[in-house]
Amino acid sequence: MPLRPWQHWYSKAAVLLVLFGGVWLLWRAPFDAAPAEVVVQVPAGLERRSNDSDLAKTIVLEDGSSVVLQPHSVLQYPAHFEPHTRHVYL
């Protein structure tokens, strides 16, 4: 079924509207927005391990579990864990 001339015009206008709308939305989006910084109060009396090397480092905790600490990261955790919880701070 052939399209009428005004239907061709409407379809072309719809395509252009979608294209320009998409470009406009992308243009408005922040490209180099810094990620939000989260600040957490770490309780006193925790063990502190840091990895100042350029390679990942595995740390074995008191309960036998392990943490892979990525380069230039810090891990803080209690010397003794409670029976059913493991709170660590990165």
C-alpha angles and dihedrals in degrees: 000000000000120000121242118241094254090052090057089052093049093049092050091047091050092052092049091047092053092046095049091043091053093048091048092051092049091047091054094049115098109248102191102030112154116237117256114267117230118207118199127184106232115208117244122253099046129141111249125208124177133187110213094166128094093244132073115263127206117220120193114212128214093264092054096257118127136219125203105218113203122221117291093010134128128217124194124186139154118270089234124030125219114249098261106019137068113192114182130166125216 
